[in-house]
Amino acid sequence: MADYAEIIGRADLVDELIPDQVVNDVIKTTPEESVVLTRARKPRMSSKKARQPVLATLPEAYWVDGDTGLKETTDATWKNLSMTAEELAVIVPIPDALVDDSNVPLWDEVKPLLREAIGKKVDQAALFGTSKPASWPEGIVPAAIAAGNVQQISPTLNLADAFAEVAAKASEGGFSVNGFVTQPGLNWRLRGIKDANGNYVFGSPTAGGNSTLFGYTLDEVRNGAWNRAAATGLAIDWSKFVVGIRQDVTFDLFREGVISDASGKVLLNLMQQDSKALRVVFRVGFQAAIPVTRLGGVYPAGVITPAAGA
């Protein structure tokens, strides 16, 4: 259900944020970036809709029969994929008195959290198809499962083998897996895997952080977008996924105006109720640009799914 009445008030802040004297700092987590916005190709869109050409048929070559044999002909065809920029937006109202009484810069604290919220929505829609715009393609996880590029975790298959298996399934179709995406914490589970001699396969868990798997990037989705019930990890060819940026994230602070619900009822009058509202807007498109391959590949990603009953 749409919500138009949310407003940051005194009840949302602990008393220590509005004291007589306090250190000007807030203990918080670092806002997480969007994996899809970080890794996928990001062309700029000059209009709401854009076309992405992909190879539809491949040319062939033929042996010539003898010295005077006739040479055959071939062709190649392309098709256009349409990508539509959809809008993500939200408004954050805060009363002026609360901003004045707070000992921390509330607007500066809110902005990075709003960027994280936008990244979460993009990852949810692109990776899992959750609340995706109608113009966007099926989410990467359900599309890879539908293509058969899937491996379920089992007691006889460790995580490293599972990642290698789904990467192989995508690569067997002619795609070049160049990255892995996982649920939070999986990097450390991978680093905990030992060989028959008790040595860590991927190095000591204390030796490094969230870096690579088999030499390729490994990203944990820590912005709240990951659906653990649907997938444990992804092997992916990022070059085949396109994020079209129509408008970068913009912030506008309003001192006048009203906020109303869907019926037109005014819920907050900024001027009359001494408040300001921060509006954030982001326009972005997403598309899976999958060309035809010599090996008949269907989808450039593979999925590890949780064990049965997990």
LUMSEVO-343052 format. One line per 10 residues: number of its first residue (from 0); for each residue x, y, z of N, C-alpha, C. Coordinates in Angstrom, 1 decimal. Atoms other than C-alpha are relative to their C-alpha. Layout:
# residues N
NUM	X:Y:Z:X:Y:Z:X:Y:Z ~ ...
This chain:
# residues 310
0	0.9:-1.2:0.0:0.0:0.0:0.0:0.9:1.2:0.0 ~ -0.8:-1.2:0.0:1.3:3.4:-0.9:-0.1:0.8:1.3 ~ 0.0:-0.7:-1.3:2.3:5.6:2.0:0.5:1.4:-0.3 ~ -0.3:-1.4:0.2:2.2:9.4:1.9:0.1:0.8:1.3 ~ 0.0:-0.7:-1.3:2.2:10.2:5.6:1.2:-0.2:0.8 ~ -1.2:0.2:-0.7:5.7:9.2:6.6:0.7:1.3:0.2 ~ -0.7:-1.3:-0.3:7.6:12.1:8.3:1.0:-0.3:1.1 ~ -1.0:0.2:-1.1:10.8:12.1:10.4:-0.4:0.9:1.1 ~ 0.4:-0.7:-1.2:9.7:13.2:13.9:0.9:-0.2:1.1 ~ -0.8:0.2:-1.2:11.1:13.4:17.4:0.0:-1.4:0.5
10	0.0:1.4:-0.5:10.0:9.9:18.1:1.0:-0.9:-0.8 ~ -1.0:0.8:0.7:12.4:8.7:15.4:1.4:0.2:0.4 ~ -1.3:-0.4:-0.4:15.4:10.2:17.1:0.1:-0.4:1.5 ~ -0.3:0.3:-1.4:16.9:8.9:20.4:0.2:1.4:0.7 ~ -0.1:-1.3:-0.8:17.0:11.6:23.1:1.4:0.5:-0.1 ~ -1.4:-0.5:0.0:20.8:11.7:22.8:0.3:0.8:-1.2 ~ -0.2:-0.8:1.2:20.5:13.2:19.3:-0.4:1.5:0.2 ~ 0.4:-1.3:-0.3:18.9:16.3:20.9:0.3:0.4:1.4 ~ -0.4:-0.3:-1.4:20.9:17.0:24.0:0.5:1.4:0.2 ~ -0.7:-1.3:-0.2:22.5:20.0:25.6:1.4:0.0:-0.6
20	-1.3:0.1:0.5:25.9:18.8:24.6:0.3:-1.5:-0.3 ~ -0.4:1.4:0.4:27.1:15.7:22.7:1.0:0.0:-1.1 ~ -1.0:0.1:1.1:29.8:14.6:20.3:-0.8:-0.1:-1.3 ~ 0.7:-0.1:1.3:28.8:15.4:16.7:0.3:-1.2:-0.8 ~ -0.2:1.2:0.8:28.7:11.9:15.4:-1.1:-1.0:0.2 ~ 1.0:1.0:-0.1:26.3:9.1:14.7:0.6:-1.3:-0.4 ~ -0.5:1.4:0.2:27.2:5.4:15.0:-1.0:-0.6:-1.0 ~ 0.9:0.6:1.0:25.8:3.8:11.8:0.8:-0.9:-0.9 ~ -0.7:0.8:1.0:26.6:1.3:9.1:0.3:0.8:-1.2 ~ -0.3:-0.7:1.3:28.1:2.4:5.8:-1.0:-0.4:-1.0
30	1.0:0.3:1.0:25.4:2.7:3.2:0.7:-0.9:-1.2 ~ -0.5:0.9:1.0:25.9:-0.1:0.6:-0.4:0.4:-1.4 ~ 0.3:-0.3:1.4:26.1:0.4:-3.1:-0.8:-1.1:-0.7 ~ 0.7:0.9:0.8:24.0:-1.3:-5.7:1.0:-0.9:-0.8 ~ -0.9:0.8:0.7:25.8:-4.3:-7.2:-0.3:0.1:-1.5 ~ 0.3:-0.1:1.4:23.9:-4.0:-10.5:0.5:1.3:-0.6 ~ -0.4:-1.3:0.5:24.6:-0.3:-10.8:1.6:0.1:-0.1 ~ -1.5:0.0:-0.1:28.3:-1.0:-10.0:0.6:-0.8:-1.2 ~ -0.7:1.0:0.9:29.0:-4.0:-12.3:-0.5:0.0:-1.5 ~ 0.6:0.1:1.3:26.6:-3.8:-15.3:0.6:1.1:-0.9
40	-0.3:-1.1:0.9:27.4:-1.7:-18.4:-0.9:1.1:0.2 ~ 0.9:-1.1:-0.3:26.1:1.8:-17.9:0.1:1.1:-1.1 ~ 0.1:-1.1:1.0:25.4:3.8:-21.1:-0.9:1.1:0.4 ~ 0.9:-1.1:-0.3:23.8:7.2:-20.8:-1.2:-0.1:-1.0 ~ 1.2:-0.1:0.9:20.2:7.5:-22.2:-0.3:1.4:-0.2 ~ 0.3:-1.4:0.3:19.4:10.7:-24.0:-1.5:0.2:-0.1 ~ 1.5:-0.1:0.0:15.6:9.9:-24.0:-0.5:-1.1:0.9 ~ 0.7:1.0:-0.8:13.1:7.8:-22.1:0.2:-1.4:-0.5 ~ -0.2:1.3:0.6:13.6:4.9:-24.5:1.2:-0.1:-0.8 ~ -1.2:0.2:0.8:16.7:3.5:-26.1:0.0:-1.4:-0.6
50	-0.1:1.3:0.7:17.5:0.6:-28.4:1.4:-0.5:0.1 ~ -1.3:0.7:-0.1:20.3:-1.9:-27.8:0.1:-1.1:-1.0 ~ -0.1:1.0:1.0:21.3:-3.8:-30.9:0.8:-1.3:0.5 ~ -0.7:1.3:-0.3:22.3:-7.5:-30.4:0.0:-0.9:-1.2 ~ -0.1:0.9:1.2:23.4:-10.2:-32.8:-1.1:-1.0:0.1 ~ 1.1:1.0:0.0:20.5:-12.4:-33.9:0.4:-1.2:-0.8 ~ -0.4:1.2:0.7:22.1:-14.7:-36.4:1.5:0.1:-0.4 ~ -1.4:0.0:0.2:25.7:-15.7:-37.1:0.4:-0.3:-1.4 ~ -0.4:0.4:1.3:27.6:-15.8:-40.4:0.7:-1.4:0.0 ~ -0.6:1.3:0.1:28.9:-19.2:-41.6:1.1:0.0:-1.1
60	-1.0:0.1:1.0:31.9:-20.2:-43.7:-0.1:-1.4:-0.6 ~ 0.2:1.3:0.7:32.0:-23.1:-46.3:1.3:-0.3:-0.7 ~ -1.1:0.5:0.8:34.7:-25.2:-47.9:-0.3:0.1:-1.5 ~ 0.1:-0.1:1.4:35.3:-24.6:-51.6:0.4:-1.3:-0.7 ~ -0.3:1.3:0.6:35.1:-27.7:-53.8:0.9:0.2:-1.2 ~ -0.9:-0.1:1.1:38.2:-27.8:-56.0:0.5:1.4:-0.3 ~ -0.7:-1.2:0.3:40.2:-25.1:-57.7:-1.0:1.1:-0.6 ~ 0.9:-0.9:0.6:37.2:-23.6:-59.5:-1.4:-0.1:0.6 ~ 1.3:0.1:-0.7:34.4:-24.3:-57.0:-0.6:1.3:0.3 ~ 0.7:-1.3:-0.3:31.8:-21.7:-56.3:0.0:0.2:1.5
70	0.0:-0.4:-1.4:32.0:-19.8:-53.1:-1.4:0.3:0.4 ~ 1.4:-0.3:-0.5:28.8:-19.7:-51.0:0.0:1.3:0.7 ~ 0.2:-1.2:-0.7:27.4:-16.7:-49.4:-0.7:-0.2:1.4 ~ 0.6:0.1:-1.4:26.3:-16.0:-45.8:-0.4:1.4:0.4 ~ 0.3:-1.4:-0.5:24.9:-13.1:-43.8:-0.1:-0.1:1.6 ~ 0.2:-0.1:-1.5:24.5:-11.9:-40.2:-1.1:1.0:0.2 ~ 1.1:-0.9:-0.3:21.5:-10.2:-38.7:0.0:0.5:1.5 ~ 0.1:-0.6:-1.3:20.9:-8.0:-35.7:-1.4:0.3:0.4 ~ 1.4:-0.4:-0.5:17.8:-7.2:-33.6:0.2:1.1:1.1 ~ 0.0:-1.1:-1.0:17.0:-4.2:-31.4:-0.7:-0.4:1.3
80	0.7:0.2:-1.3:16.2:-4.6:-27.7:-0.4:1.4:0.5 ~ 0.4:-1.3:-0.5:14.2:-1.7:-26.2:0.3:0.1:1.5 ~ -0.2:-0.2:-1.5:15.2:-0.3:-22.8:-0.7:1.3:0.4 ~ 0.8:-1.1:-0.4:12.9:2.1:-21.0:0.5:0.5:1.4 ~ -0.4:-0.6:-1.3:14.1:4.5:-18.2:-1.3:0.2:0.9 ~ 1.1:-0.2:-1.0:11.8:4.2:-15.2:0.4:0.8:1.2 ~ -0.3:-0.9:-1.0:11.6:6.5:-12.3:-0.1:-0.6:1.4 ~ 0.0:0.3:-1.5:12.5:5.9:-8.6:0.0:1.3:0.7 ~ 0.0:-1.2:-0.7:11.6:8.6:-6.2:-0.6:-0.1:1.4 ~ 0.6:0.0:-1.4:10.7:9.4:-2.6:0.2:1.4:0.6
90	0.0:-1.2:-0.7:10.1:12.4:-0.4:0.2:-0.2:1.5 ~ -0.2:0.1:-1.4:11.5:12.9:3.1:-0.3:1.3:0.7 ~ 0.3:-1.2:-0.7:9.8:15.6:5.2:0.6:0.0:1.5 ~ -0.5:-0.2:-1.4:11.4:16.9:8.5:-0.4:1.4:0.5 ~ 0.4:-1.3:-0.6:10.0:19.7:10.7:1.3:0.8:0.2 ~ -1.1:-0.9:-0.2:12.3:22.8:10.9:0.5:-0.1:1.5 ~ -0.4:0.0:-1.4:12.3:22.7:14.7:0.8:-1.2:0.4 ~ -0.7:1.2:-0.2:13.6:19.1:14.7:1.4:0.2:-0.5 ~ -1.3:-0.2:0.6:16.5:20.1:12.4:0.8:1.0:0.9 ~ -0.7:-1.0:-0.8:17.3:23.1:14.6:0.5:-0.6:1.3
100	-0.3:0.5:-1.3:17.3:21.1:17.8:1.0:-1.2:0.0 ~ -0.9:1.2:0.1:19.3:18.1:16.5:1.4:0.5:0.0 ~ -1.4:-0.3:0.0:23.0:18.1:17.1:0.8:-0.6:-1.1 ~ -0.6:0.5:1.1:23.7:16.3:13.9:-0.6:0.5:-1.3 ~ 0.6:-0.5:1.2:23.2:17.4:10.3:-0.9:-1.0:-0.7 ~ 1.0:1.1:0.4:20.0:15.4:9.6:0.0:-0.2:-1.6 ~ 0.2:0.1:1.5:19.8:16.2:5.8:1.3:-0.7:-0.5 ~ -1.2:0.7:0.5:23.4:15.1:5.3:0.0:-1.5:0.4 ~ 0.1:1.4:-0.5:22.7:11.9:7.3:-1.0:-0.8:-0.9 ~ 1.1:0.7:0.8:19.6:11.1:5.2:0.4:-0.3:-1.4
110	-0.3:0.2:1.5:21.1:11.5:1.7:0.6:-1.3:-0.4 ~ -0.6:1.3:0.4:23.4:8.5:1.6:-0.9:-1.2:0.3 ~ 0.9:1.1:-0.2:20.7:6.3:3.1:-1.0:0.0:-1.1 ~ 0.9:0.0:1.1:18.4:7.4:0.3:0.6:-0.6:-1.2 ~ -0.7:0.7:1.1:21.0:6.4:-2.3:0.0:-1.5:0.2 ~ 0.0:1.5:-0.3:21.2:3.0:-0.6:-1.3:-0.6:-0.3 ~ 1.4:0.5:0.2:17.4:2.7:-0.7:-0.3:-0.1:-1.5 ~ 0.2:0.1:1.4:17.5:3.4:-4.4:0.7:-1.2:-0.6 ~ -0.8:1.1:0.5:20.3:0.9:-5.0:-0.7:-1.3:0.4 ~ 0.7:1.2:-0.4:18.3:-1.7:-3.0:-1.2:-0.3:-1.0
120	1.2:0.2:0.9:15.2:-1.2:-5.3:0.5:-0.5:-1.4 ~ -0.6:0.4:1.3:17.4:-1.5:-8.5:0.4:-1.5:0.1 ~ -0.5:1.4:-0.1:19.1:-4.7:-7.2:-1.2:-1.0:0.1 ~ 1.2:0.9:-0.2:15.7:-6.3:-6.1:-0.6:-0.2:-1.4 ~ 0.7:0.1:1.2:14.2:-5.6:-9.5:0.8:-0.7:-1.1 ~ -0.9:0.5:1.0:17.2:-6.5:-11.7:0.4:-1.5:0.3 ~ -0.5:1.3:-0.4:18.4:-9.6:-9.7:-1.2:-1.0:0.1 ~ 1.0:0.9:-0.4:15.1:-11.1:-8.5:-1.4:0.3:-0.7 ~ 1.3:-0.4:0.6:12.3:-9.3:-10.5:-1.0:0.5:1.1 ~ 0.9:-0.5:-1.0:10.9:-8.0:-7.2:-0.5:1.4:-0.3
130	0.6:-1.3:0.2:8.5:-5.1:-7.8:0.6:0.7:-1.2 ~ -0.7:-0.6:1.2:10.2:-4.6:-11.2:-1.0:0.8:-0.9 ~ 0.9:-0.7:0.9:8.7:-2.1:-13.7:-0.3:-0.9:-1.2 ~ 0.5:0.8:1.1:6.7:-3.7:-16.5:0.9:0.0:-1.2 ~ -0.9:0.0:1.2:9.2:-2.6:-19.1:1.3:-0.7:0.2 ~ -1.3:0.6:-0.3:12.2:-4.3:-17.4:-0.2:-1.5:-0.3 ~ 0.1:1.5:0.3:13.0:-8.0:-18.4:-0.1:-0.7:1.3 ~ 0.1:0.9:-1.2:12.6:-10.9:-16.0:1.3:0.1:0.8 ~ -1.2:-0.1:-0.9:15.0:-10.8:-13.0:1.0:-1.1:-0.4 ~ -1.1:0.8:0.4:18.4:-12.4:-13.5:-0.1:-1.4:0.6
140	0.1:1.3:-0.7:17.8:-15.2:-10.9:-1.1:-0.8:-0.6 ~ 1.1:0.9:0.6:14.4:-16.5:-12.2:0.3:-0.3:-1.5 ~ -0.3:0.3:1.5:15.6:-16.1:-15.9:1.1:-1.1:-0.1 ~ -1.1:1.1:0.1:18.8:-18.2:-15.2:-0.6:-1.3:0.4 ~ 0.6:1.2:-0.4:16.7:-20.8:-13.4:-0.8:-0.6:-1.1 ~ 0.8:0.5:1.1:14.3:-21.0:-16.3:0.8:-0.5:-1.2 ~ -0.9:0.4:1.1:17.2:-21.4:-18.7:0.7:-1.3:0.4 ~ -0.6:1.2:-0.4:18.4:-24.4:-16.7:1.4:0.1:0.6 ~ -1.3:-0.2:-0.6:21.6:-22.8:-15.4:-0.1:0.1:1.5 ~ 0.2:0.0:-1.4:21.0:-23.8:-11.9:0.6:-1.2:0.7
150	-0.6:1.1:-0.8:22.6:-25.9:-9.2:-0.5:0.2:1.5 ~ 0.4:-0.1:-1.4:21.1:-26.7:-5.8:1.1:-0.5:0.9 ~ -1.0:0.5:-0.9:23.3:-27.0:-2.8:-0.4:-1.3:0.6 ~ 0.3:1.3:-0.6:23.5:-30.5:-1.4:1.2:-0.4:1.0 ~ -1.1:0.4:-1.0:25.5:-32.3:1.4:1.2:-0.5:-0.7 ~ -1.2:0.6:0.7:27.8:-33.8:-1.2:0.7:1.0:-1.0 ~ -0.5:-1.0:0.9:28.5:-30.5:-3.0:0.4:1.3:0.8 ~ -0.3:-1.2:-0.8:30.5:-27.7:-1.3:-0.2:1.2:-0.9 ~ 0.3:-1.2:0.7:30.1:-24.1:-2.2:0.9:0.3:-1.2 ~ -1.0:-0.3:1.1:33.2:-23.8:-4.3:-0.4:-0.8:-1.2
160	0.4:0.8:1.1:32.1:-26.7:-6.4:-1.3:0.5:-0.7 ~ 1.3:-0.5:0.5:28.6:-25.3:-6.7:0.2:1.3:-0.9 ~ -0.2:-1.1:0.8:29.9:-22.0:-8.0:0.7:-0.4:-1.3 ~ -0.7:0.5:1.2:32.2:-23.8:-10.5:-1.0:-0.6:-0.9 ~ 1.0:0.7:0.8:29.2:-25.8:-11.7:-0.9:1.0:-0.7 ~ 0.9:-0.9:0.7:26.9:-22.9:-12.4:0.8:0.9:-1.0 ~ -0.8:-0.8:0.9:29.7:-20.9:-14.0:0.3:-0.8:-1.3 ~ -0.2:0.9:1.2:30.4:-23.9:-16.3:-1.3:-0.1:-0.8 ~ 1.2:0.1:0.7:26.7:-24.1:-17.2:-0.2:1.2:-0.9 ~ 0.2:-1.2:0.8:26.6:-20.5:-18.3:1.1:0.1:-1.1
170	-1.1:0.0:1.0:30.0:-20.8:-20.1:-0.2:-1.0:-1.1 ~ 0.2:1.0:1.1:29.0:-23.9:-22.0:-0.9:0.5:-1.1 ~ 0.8:-0.6:1.0:26.5:-21.8:-23.8:0.7:1.1:-0.8 ~ -0.7:-0.9:0.8:29.2:-19.5:-25.1:0.2:1.4:0.7 ~ -0.1:-1.3:-0.7:29.1:-16.7:-22.4:1.3:-0.1:0.9 ~ -1.3:-0.1:-0.7:32.2:-15.5:-20.5:-0.4:0.5:1.4 ~ 0.2:-0.4:-1.4:31.5:-15.5:-16.7:1.1:0.8:0.5 ~ -1.1:-0.9:-0.5:33.4:-12.6:-15.2:-0.3:0.5:1.4 ~ 0.3:-0.5:-1.3:31.9:-12.2:-11.8:-0.9:-0.9:0.8 ~ 0.9:0.8:-0.9:30.1:-13.7:-8.8:-0.8:1.0:0.9
180	0.8:-0.8:-0.9:27.3:-12.3:-6.7:-0.6:-0.9:1.0 ~ 0.4:0.9:-1.0:26.3:-13.7:-3.4:-0.9:0.7:1.1 ~ 0.7:-0.5:-1.2:24.1:-13.3:-0.3:1.1:0.4:1.0 ~ -1.0:-0.5:-1.0:25.8:-11.5:2.7:0.6:-1.2:0.8 ~ -0.7:0.9:-0.8:28.4:-13.5:4.5:0.6:-1.2:-0.7 ~ -0.4:1.2:0.7:29.0:-16.1:1.8:1.5:0.0:-0.3 ~ -1.4:-0.1:0.2:32.5:-14.8:1.2:0.8:-0.7:1.1 ~ -0.7:0.6:-1.1:33.6:-16.0:4.6:-0.3:-1.5:0.1 ~ 0.3:1.5:0.1:31.9:-19.4:4.2:0.9:-0.6:-1.1 ~ -0.9:0.5:1.0:33.9:-19.8:1.0:1.4:-0.1:0.5
190	-1.4:-0.1:-0.6:37.1:-18.8:2.8:0.2:-1.1:1.1 ~ -0.1:1.0:-1.0:36.3:-21.4:5.4:0.2:-1.4:-0.5 ~ -0.1:1.3:0.6:36.5:-24.3:3.0:1.5:-0.5:0.0 ~ -1.3:0.6:-0.1:39.5:-26.6:3.5:0.2:-1.2:-0.9 ~ -0.3:1.2:0.8:41.2:-29.2:1.4:0.2:-1.2:0.9 ~ -0.2:1.3:-0.8:42.0:-32.8:2.5:1.0:0.1:1.0 ~ -1.1:-0.1:-1.0:45.1:-31.6:4.3:-0.4:1.1:1.1 ~ 0.4:-1.0:-1.0:43.1:-29.0:6.4:0.5:1.4:-0.3 ~ -0.5:-1.4:0.4:44.5:-26.0:4.4:-1.2:0.7:-0.6 ~ 1.0:-0.8:0.5:42.2:-23.2:3.5:0.2:0.1:-1.6
200	-0.1:0.0:1.5:41.4:-23.5:-0.3:0.2:1.4:-0.5 ~ -0.1:-1.4:0.5:41.0:-19.7:-0.8:0.8:0.9:0.9 ~ -0.8:-0.8:-0.9:43.5:-18.6:1.8:-0.6:0.2:1.3 ~ 0.5:-0.2:-1.4:43.2:-17.8:5.5:-1.1:1.0:0.0 ~ 1.1:-1.0:-0.1:40.0:-16.1:6.5:0.4:1.3:0.6 ~ -0.5:-1.2:-0.6:42.1:-13.5:8.3:0.9:0.8:-1.0 ~ -1.0:-0.6:0.9:44.2:-12.7:5.2:-0.6:1.1:-0.9 ~ 0.5:-1.0:0.9:41.8:-10.6:3.2:-1.5:0.1:0.1 ~ 1.5:-0.3:-0.1:38.3:-9.3:2.7:-0.7:-0.5:-1.2 ~ 0.9:0.4:1.0:35.6:-9.4:0.1:0.7:0.3:-1.4
210	-0.8:-0.3:1.2:37.7:-9.8:-3.1:-0.4:-0.8:-1.2 ~ 0.2:0.7:1.3:37.6:-12.5:-5.7:-0.3:-1.5:0.3 ~ 0.2:1.4:0.0:36.6:-16.1:-6.4:0.4:-0.5:-1.3 ~ -0.6:0.5:1.3:38.6:-18.1:-9.0:0.5:1.1:-0.8 ~ -0.6:-1.1:0.7:40.2:-14.8:-9.9:-1.0:1.1:-0.5 ~ 1.0:-0.9:0.5:36.9:-13.0:-10.7:-0.7:0.7:1.2 ~ 0.5:-0.8:-1.0:35.1:-10.3:-8.7:-1.1:-0.8:0.8 ~ 1.0:0.6:-0.8:32.9:-11.5:-5.8:-0.7:1.1:0.8 ~ 0.8:-1.1:-0.7:30.2:-9.1:-4.6:-1.1:-0.6:0.9 ~ 1.1:0.3:-0.8:28.0:-9.6:-1.6:-1.0:1.1:0.0
220	1.0:-1.0:0.0:24.7:-7.8:-1.8:-0.5:0.3:1.4 ~ 0.2:-0.3:-1.5:24.5:-6.1:1.6:-0.9:1.2:0.2 ~ 0.9:-1.1:-0.2:21.9:-3.4:0.9:-1.4:-0.4:0.3 ~ 1.3:0.5:-0.4:19.0:-5.6:1.9:-0.8:-0.6:-1.2 ~ 0.8:0.4:1.2:18.0:-6.6:-1.7:0.0:-1.5:-0.2 ~ -0.2:1.5:0.3:19.2:-10.3:-1.6:-1.2:-0.8:0.6 ~ 1.1:0.9:-0.4:16.4:-12.9:-1.4:0.7:-1.4:0.3 ~ -0.7:1.3:-0.4:18.0:-15.9:0.5:-0.9:-1.2:-0.4 ~ 0.8:1.2:0.3:15.0:-18.1:-0.2:0.1:-0.3:-1.5 ~ -0.1:0.2:1.5:15.5:-17.7:-4.0:1.3:-0.4:-0.5
230	-1.3:0.3:0.5:19.2:-17.9:-4.4:1.1:0.1:1.1 ~ -1.1:-0.1:-0.9:22.5:-18.4:-2.6:1.1:0.8:-0.7 ~ -1.0:-0.7:0.7:24.8:-17.0:-5.3:-0.2:-0.1:-1.5 ~ 0.1:-0.1:1.5:25.2:-16.1:-9.0:1.4:0.0:-0.6 ~ -1.2:-0.2:0.9:27.9:-16.6:-11.6:-0.6:0.7:-1.2 ~ 0.6:-0.9:0.9:27.4:-13.9:-14.2:1.0:0.5:-1.0 ~ -0.8:-0.7:1.1:28.7:-12.4:-17.5:-0.6:1.4:0.0 ~ 0.5:-1.4:-0.1:28.2:-8.7:-16.6:0.0:0.7:-1.3 ~ 0.0:-0.7:1.2:29.0:-7.6:-20.1:-1.3:-0.1:-0.8 ~ 1.3:0.2:0.7:25.5:-8.8:-21.2:-1.1:0.6:0.7
240	1.0:-0.7:-0.7:23.6:-6.7:-18.8:0.2:1.5:0.0 ~ -0.1:-1.5:0.2:22.9:-3.0:-19.4:-0.9:0.8:0.9 ~ 0.8:-0.9:-0.8:21.8:-0.3:-17.0:0.1:1.4:-0.7 ~ 0.0:-1.3:0.7:20.8:2.9:-18.9:-0.4:1.1:1.0 ~ 0.2:-1.1:-0.9:21.1:6.0:-16.8:-0.6:1.2:-0.8 ~ 0.7:-1.1:0.6:18.6:8.6:-17.9:0.2:1.3:0.8 ~ -0.2:-1.1:-0.9:19.0:10.9:-14.9:0.6:-0.5:1.3 ~ -0.7:0.4:-1.2:21.5:10.6:-12.1:-0.9:0.4:1.2 ~ 0.8:-0.3:-1.2:20.2:10.7:-8.5:0.1:1.5:0.3 ~ 0.0:-1.5:-0.2:19.1:14.3:-7.8:-0.7:0.2:1.4
250	0.6:-0.4:-1.3:18.2:15.9:-4.4:-0.5:1.4:-0.1 ~ 0.5:-1.4:0.0:15.9:18.9:-4.2:-0.7:0.2:1.4 ~ 0.5:-0.4:-1.3:15.0:20.6:-0.9:-1.1:1.0:-0.2 ~ 1.2:-0.9:0.2:11.5:22.2:-0.8:-0.4:0.6:1.4 ~ 0.4:-0.7:-1.2:10.5:24.9:1.7:-1.5:0.3:0.0 ~ 1.4:-0.3:0.2:7.0:25.4:0.3:-0.6:-1.1:-0.8 ~ 0.7:1.1:0.7:4.4:23.0:-1.1:-0.8:-0.8:1.0 ~ 0.7:0.9:-0.9:2.1:20.3:0.2:0.2:-1.4:-0.4 ~ -0.1:1.5:0.2:2.3:16.5:0.5:-1.4:-0.5:0.2 ~ 1.4:0.6:-0.1:-1.0:14.7:-0.3:0.0:-1.4:-0.3
260	0.1:1.4:0.3:-2.2:11.2:-0.6:-0.6:-0.2:-1.3 ~ 0.5:0.3:1.4:-3.6:9.5:-3.7:-1.3:0.6:-0.2 ~ 1.3:-0.5:0.1:-7.0:10.9:-3.0:0.0:1.6:-0.1 ~ -0.1:-1.4:0.0:-5.7:14.5:-2.9:0.0:0.7:1.3 ~ 0.1:-0.5:-1.3:-6.0:14.9:0.8:1.4:0.5:0.5 ~ -1.2:-0.6:-0.4:-3.3:17.3:2.1:0.4:-0.6:1.4 ~ -0.5:0.6:-1.3:-1.2:15.5:4.8:1.0:0.9:0.7 ~ -1.0:-0.9:-0.6:1.5:18.1:5.3:0.1:1.3:-0.9 ~ -0.2:-1.3:0.7:1.7:21.8:4.3:1.4:0.6:0.5 ~ -1.3:-0.3:-0.4:5.4:22.7:4.4:0.1:1.4:0.6
270	-0.1:-1.4:-0.5:5.0:26.5:4.8:-0.8:0.1:1.3 ~ 0.9:-0.2:-1.1:2.1:26.3:7.2:0.4:-0.7:1.3 ~ -0.4:0.8:-1.1:3.6:23.6:9.4:1.5:0.0:0.2 ~ -1.4:-0.2:-0.2:7.2:24.9:9.3:0.9:-1.3:-0.2 ~ -0.8:1.2:0.3:8.8:21.9:7.6:0.7:0.2:-1.4 ~ -0.6:0.1:1.3:11.0:21.1:4.7:0.0:-1.4:-0.5 ~ 0.1:1.4:0.6:11.0:18.1:2.3:1.1:-0.2:-1.0 ~ -1.0:0.3:1.0:13.8:16.5:0.5:-0.5:-1.0:-1.0 ~ 0.5:0.9:1.1:12.9:14.9:-2.8:1.2:-0.6:-0.8 ~ -1.0:0.7:0.7:15.1:12.3:-4.4:-0.6:-0.7:-1.2
280	0.6:0.5:1.2:14.6:11.2:-8.0:1.2:-0.7:-0.8 ~ -1.0:0.7:0.8:16.5:8.6:-10.2:-0.7:-0.7:-1.1 ~ 0.6:0.6:1.2:15.6:7.5:-13.7:1.0:-1.0:-0.6 ~ -0.9:1.0:0.4:17.1:4.2:-14.9:-0.7:-1.1:-0.8 ~ 0.6:1.2:0.7:16.5:1.4:-17.4:0.9:-1.2:0.2 ~ -0.8:1.2:-0.1:17.7:-2.2:-17.4:-0.4:-0.9:-1.1 ~ 0.3:1.0:1.1:18.0:-4.8:-20.1:1.1:-1.1:0.0 ~ -0.9:1.1:0.3:19.6:-8.2:-20.7:0.2:-0.1:-1.5 ~ -0.3:0.0:1.5:21.3:-7.9:-24.1:0.8:-1.3:-0.3 ~ -0.5:1.3:0.2:21.8:-11.5:-25.0:0.2:-0.3:-1.5
290	-0.2:0.3:1.4:23.4:-12.2:-28.4:-0.1:-1.5:-0.3 ~ -0.1:1.4:0.4:23.2:-15.5:-30.3:1.5:-0.4:0.1 ~ -1.4:0.5:-0.1:26.3:-17.6:-29.7:0.2:-1.3:-0.8 ~ -0.3:1.2:0.8:28.0:-20.4:-31.6:-0.4:-1.3:0.8 ~ 0.3:1.2:-0.9:27.3:-22.8:-28.6:-1.5:0.0:0.4 ~ 1.4:0.1:-0.3:23.6:-22.0:-28.4:-0.4:0.4:1.4 ~ 0.3:-0.4:-1.3:23.7:-20.3:-25.1:-1.4:0.7:0.1 ~ 1.4:-0.6:-0.2:20.3:-19.2:-23.6:0.1:1.2:0.9 ~ -0.1:-1.1:-1.0:21.3:-17.0:-20.6:1.4:0.1:0.6 ~ -1.3:-0.2:-0.5:24.5:-15.4:-19.4:0.2:0.0:1.5
300	-0.1:0.1:-1.5:24.2:-16.3:-15.7:-0.4:-1.4:0.5 ~ 0.4:1.2:-0.6:23.9:-19.3:-13.5:-0.2:0.2:1.5 ~ 0.5:-0.3:-1.3:22.3:-19.6:-10.1:0.2:-1.2:0.9 ~ 0.0:1.0:-1.1:23.0:-21.6:-6.9:-1.2:0.2:0.9 ~ 1.2:-0.1:-0.8:19.8:-22.3:-5.0:0.2:-0.7:1.3 ~ -0.2:0.6:-1.3:19.5:-23.2:-1.3:-0.3:-1.4:0.0 ~ 0.3:1.5:-0.2:19.4:-26.8:-0.1:-1.5:-0.1:0.2 ~ 1.5:0.3:-0.2:15.9:-28.4:0.0:-0.3:0.2:1.5 ~ 0.4:-0.2:-1.4:14.1:-27.3:3.1:0.8:1.1:0.8 ~ -0.8:-1.1:-0.7:16.6:-24.5:3.9:-0.9:1.2:0.2
